[in-house]
């Protein structure tokens, strides 16, 4: 499974972009796609229009609930990665992917690279 981060999905909605091509390849290969409820909430904040939101909803196969065990993992990631202000949401998204054994597709590689030591693979 591949979890989609908000930044990746926004870029993938741009026809012909590198993210669009990568996403189309995964869809053609029937790669299971999902998105955490946390990343979905970020996406809903915009700046996408209604047509783009409808397309995003079609693309995302599974909206993954954020669970109490993921909250524990996110707190651990937050504390172990330096308690950086503004990084808790990234920790939550990483925890959701880790708990599903999924890799994470993101356009913000530098924000998530620090979780590789915890087992997070970037797609």
DRENNU-118698 format. One record per residue (C-alpha): residue number from 0; residue in one letter; x, z, y. Coordinates in Angstrom, 1 decimal. Layout:
REM residues N
{NUM; A; {X; Z; Y}}
...
//
This chain:
REM residues 123
{0; X; {0.0; 0.0; 0.0}}
{1; X; {1.0; -0.7; 3.6}}
{2; X; {-0.2; 1.5; 6.4}}
{3; X; {-0.6; -0.3; 9.7}}
{4; X; {0.6; 1.5; 12.8}}
{5; X; {-1.3; 0.9; 16.0}}
{6; X; {1.6; -1.0; 17.6}}
{7; X; {1.9; -3.4; 14.7}}
{8; X; {-1.8; -4.2; 14.5}}
{9; X; {-2.1; -4.9; 18.2}}
{10; X; {0.8; -7.3; 17.9}}
{11; X; {-0.6; -8.8; 14.7}}
{12; X; {-3.8; -9.7; 16.6}}
{13; X; {-1.8; -12.1; 18.8}}
{14; X; {-2.1; -15.5; 16.9}}
{15; X; {1.3; -16.9; 15.9}}
{16; X; {3.3; -13.7; 16.6}}
{17; X; {5.8; -12.5; 14.1}}
{18; X; {3.5; -9.6; 13.2}}
{19; X; {0.6; -12.0; 12.7}}
{20; X; {2.7; -14.1; 10.3}}
{21; X; {3.8; -11.0; 8.4}}
{22; X; {0.2; -9.7; 8.2}}
{23; X; {-1.1; -13.1; 6.9}}
{24; X; {1.6; -13.0; 4.3}}
{25; X; {0.5; -9.6; 3.0}}
{26; X; {-3.1; -10.7; 3.0}}
{27; X; {-2.2; -13.8; 1.0}}
{28; X; {-0.4; -11.7; -1.5}}
{29; X; {-3.3; -9.2; -1.7}}
{30; X; {-1.2; -6.4; -0.5}}
{31; X; {-3.4; -3.3; -0.1}}
{32; X; {-3.6; -2.5; 3.7}}
{33; X; {-4.7; 0.7; 5.2}}
{34; X; {-4.6; 2.7; 8.4}}
{35; X; {-4.7; 6.4; 9.0}}
{36; X; {-7.6; 7.8; 11.0}}
{37; X; {-5.0; 8.9; 13.6}}
{38; X; {-3.6; 5.4; 14.1}}
{39; X; {-7.2; 4.1; 14.2}}
{40; X; {-8.1; 6.5; 16.9}}
{41; X; {-5.1; 5.3; 18.9}}
{42; X; {-6.3; 1.7; 18.5}}
{43; X; {-9.9; 2.6; 19.6}}
{44; X; {-8.4; 3.9; 22.9}}
{45; X; {-7.7; 0.2; 23.8}}
{46; X; {-6.9; -2.0; 25.6}}
{47; X; {-8.5; -4.3; 23.0}}
{48; X; {-11.8; -6.2; 23.6}}
{49; X; {-14.7; -6.0; 21.3}}
{50; X; {-13.8; -9.3; 19.4}}
{51; X; {-10.3; -7.9; 18.8}}
{52; X; {-11.7; -4.6; 17.6}}
{53; X; {-14.1; -6.4; 15.2}}
{54; X; {-11.1; -8.4; 13.8}}
{55; X; {-9.0; -5.3; 13.5}}
{56; X; {-11.8; -3.6; 11.5}}
{57; X; {-12.0; -6.6; 9.1}}
{58; X; {-8.2; -6.5; 8.6}}
{59; X; {-7.9; -2.8; 7.9}}
{60; X; {-8.9; -2.4; 4.3}}
{61; X; {-9.0; 1.4; 4.2}}
{62; X; {-9.3; 4.0; 6.9}}
{63; X; {-7.5; 6.9; 5.5}}
{64; X; {-8.8; 10.4; 6.4}}
{65; X; {-6.3; 12.9; 7.8}}
{66; X; {-6.2; 15.8; 5.5}}
{67; X; {-5.0; 19.5; 5.8}}
{68; X; {-2.1; 18.8; 3.5}}
{69; X; {-1.1; 15.9; 5.7}}
{70; X; {-1.3; 18.3; 8.7}}
{71; X; {1.2; 20.6; 7.0}}
{72; X; {3.5; 17.6; 6.4}}
{73; X; {3.1; 16.4; 9.9}}
{74; X; {4.0; 19.9; 11.3}}
{75; X; {7.1; 19.9; 9.0}}
{76; X; {8.2; 16.5; 10.2}}
{77; X; {7.6; 17.5; 13.8}}
{78; X; {9.7; 20.6; 13.5}}
{79; X; {12.5; 18.9; 11.5}}
{80; X; {12.7; 16.0; 13.9}}
{81; X; {13.4; 18.1; 16.9}}
{82; X; {9.9; 19.0; 18.2}}
{83; X; {10.0; 16.1; 20.7}}
{84; X; {7.3; 16.1; 23.2}}
{85; X; {4.8; 13.3; 22.6}}
{86; X; {5.9; 12.8; 19.0}}
{87; X; {3.2; 14.7; 17.1}}
{88; X; {1.0; 11.7; 16.7}}
{89; X; {3.9; 9.7; 15.2}}
{90; X; {4.5; 12.6; 12.8}}
{91; X; {0.8; 12.6; 11.8}}
{92; X; {0.9; 8.8; 11.2}}
{93; X; {4.1; 9.2; 9.1}}
{94; X; {2.6; 12.0; 7.1}}
{95; X; {-0.4; 9.9; 6.3}}
{96; X; {1.7; 7.1; 5.0}}
{97; X; {4.0; 9.4; 3.0}}
{98; X; {1.1; 11.1; 1.4}}
{99; X; {-0.3; 7.8; 0.2}}
{100; X; {3.1; 6.6; -1.0}}
{101; X; {2.7; 3.7; 1.5}}
{102; X; {5.2; 2.0; 3.6}}
{103; X; {4.5; 1.8; 7.4}}
{104; X; {4.3; -1.4; 9.4}}
{105; X; {5.2; -0.6; 13.0}}
{106; X; {6.5; -2.4; 16.1}}
{107; X; {8.0; 0.9; 17.2}}
{108; X; {10.7; 1.2; 14.5}}
{109; X; {12.8; 3.6; 16.6}}
{110; X; {9.9; 6.1; 16.7}}
{111; X; {9.6; 6.2; 12.9}}
{112; X; {13.2; 5.6; 11.7}}
{113; X; {13.9; 9.3; 11.9}}
{114; X; {11.4; 10.0; 9.0}}
{115; X; {13.4; 7.9; 6.5}}
{116; X; {15.2; 11.1; 5.3}}
{117; X; {11.7; 12.3; 4.3}}
{118; X; {11.1; 9.2; 2.3}}
{119; X; {9.2; 7.0; 4.8}}
{120; X; {9.8; 3.3; 4.2}}
{121; X; {9.1; 0.8; 7.0}}
{122; X; {7.5; -2.5; 6.1}}
//
